[in-house]
Amino acid sequence: MIIRDIKKAEYFTSGDGCTLCELLHPEREAEKNPGEGLSINASIAHAFVRAGDRTVPHRLKESAEIYYIIAGSGIMHIDEDAEAVGPGQAVYIPPGSVQWIESCGPCDLELLAIADPFWREDDEEILPEKCGSRQGISITRD
């Protein structure tokens, strides 16, 4: 049985500027427990974007992604479309789409990011020129 707890996870700043931890990732699990990896082709991460901040535009060339909003409110940008998002909503992001999310409410935007196939560094392309300058991102966990 594999159980991961966000309270014990290691958070870092990702290439798009959000703060996240990988909860489940087939390659990481195979490294931790050889022969006992996950028999799925998706990965899931827990992420934060500070209130008033946004991620850098980016795209996953081959992976589709789903953002499930846990807390906060924001504006999700996919290619030329933008829509308000909030708790309980899931957003499908097709492979190859330019995407970024703004945290617009008074509290941090918290979400789960599910990538299928699982996230790979060589699949992600950071596109900072697609929007204006951004503020730094930080997060405090209880």
C-alpha positions in Angstrom: 0.0 0.0 0.0 1.3 3.4 -0.9 0.1 6.5 1.0 1.6 9.9 0.7 0.8 12.8 3.1 1.1 16.4 2.1 2.0 17.4 5.6 5.2 15.3 5.3 6.0 16.1 1.6 8.9 18.1 0.3 7.7 21.3 -1.5 9.8 23.1 -4.1 9.3 25.9 -6.6 8.5 24.4 -10.0 9.5 25.6 -13.4 6.2 27.5 -13.9 6.7 29.2 -10.5 4.2 27.5 -8.3 5.1 25.8 -5.1 4.4 22.1 -5.2 5.1 18.6 -4.1 4.8 15.4 -6.1 2.4 13.2 -4.2 2.5 10.2 -6.6 4.7 9.7 -9.6 5.4 6.3 -11.2 9.1 7.0 -11.8 9.7 8.4 -8.3 7.9 5.4 -6.7 10.0 3.0 -8.7 13.1 4.7 -7.4 11.9 4.6 -3.8 10.6 1.0 -3.9 12.2 -1.0 -6.8 9.8 -3.6 -8.1 6.9 -2.0 -6.3 6.1 1.0 -8.5 2.8 2.4 -9.5 0.9 0.6 -12.3 -0.5 3.9 -13.6 0.7 6.2 -16.2 -0.3 9.5 -14.4 1.2 11.7 -11.7 -0.4 13.9 -9.1 1.0 17.0 -7.4 -0.3 19.3 -4.7 0.4 22.9 -5.6 -0.1 26.5 -4.3 -0.1 29.9 -6.1 0.1 32.8 -3.6 -2.8 35.3 -3.5 -2.3 37.9 -6.2 0.4 35.9 -8.0 0.3 33.7 -11.2 2.3 31.0 -12.7 4.5 31.5 -15.8 2.8 30.4 -19.1 4.0 26.9 -20.1 2.9 23.9 -22.0 3.1 20.1 -21.6 3.9 19.0 -25.1 2.5 15.4 -24.8 0.7 15.2 -21.5 -2.8 16.3 -20.7 -3.4 17.8 -17.3 -6.2 18.3 -14.9 -6.3 20.9 -12.2 -8.6 20.2 -9.4 -9.1 23.4 -7.3 -9.1 22.8 -3.6 -9.2 26.4 -2.2 -8.9 30.0 -3.3 -10.1 31.5 -6.5 -8.4 32.3 -9.8 -8.4 32.7 -13.5 -7.3 29.7 -15.6 -5.8 30.6 -19.0 -5.6 28.0 -21.7 -4.4 29.2 -25.1 -6.6 32.3 -25.8 -9.4 31.3 -23.3 -9.7 32.5 -19.7 -12.3 31.5 -17.1 -12.8 32.0 -13.4 -12.2 28.9 -11.3 -12.8 28.0 -7.6 -13.1 25.2 -5.1 -14.6 22.0 -6.3 -13.9 22.6 -10.0 -11.8 20.5 -12.3 -10.1 22.0 -15.4 -9.0 19.9 -18.4 -5.8 21.2 -20.1 -5.2 19.5 -23.5 -1.6 18.5 -24.5 0.3 21.3 -26.2 -1.9 24.1 -24.8 -0.3 27.2 -23.4 -1.5 27.4 -19.8 -1.1 29.6 -16.7 -3.2 30.3 -13.7 -3.7 33.5 -11.6 -4.6 33.5 -7.9 -7.2 36.3 -7.6 -8.7 35.9 -4.2 -7.6 37.0 -0.7 -6.1 33.5 0.0 -3.6 31.3 -1.8 -5.0 29.2 -4.7 -4.5 25.5 -3.8 -4.9 22.7 -6.4 -4.1 19.2 -7.4 -2.4 18.8 -10.8 -2.8 15.4 -12.5 -0.7 14.8 -15.6 -1.3 11.9 -18.0 1.0 10.6 -19.1 3.0 11.4 -15.9 4.9 14.7 -15.7 8.4 14.7 -17.3 10.8 17.6 -17.3 11.5 17.2 -21.0 7.8 17.4 -21.8 7.4 20.9 -20.2 8.2 24.1 -22.1 8.3 27.3 -20.0 7.1 30.4 -22.0 7.7 33.5 -19.8 7.3 35.8 -22.8 3.5 35.0 -23.0 2.6 37.3 -20.2 4.0 40.3 -18.2 6.4 40.2 -15.3 5.5 38.2 -12.2 6.1 38.5 -8.5 7.9 35.9 -6.5 6.1 33.1 -4.9 6.2 31.8 -1.4 4.1 29.6 0.8 3.7 29.0 4.5 2.4 25.6 5.5 0.8 24.9 8.9 
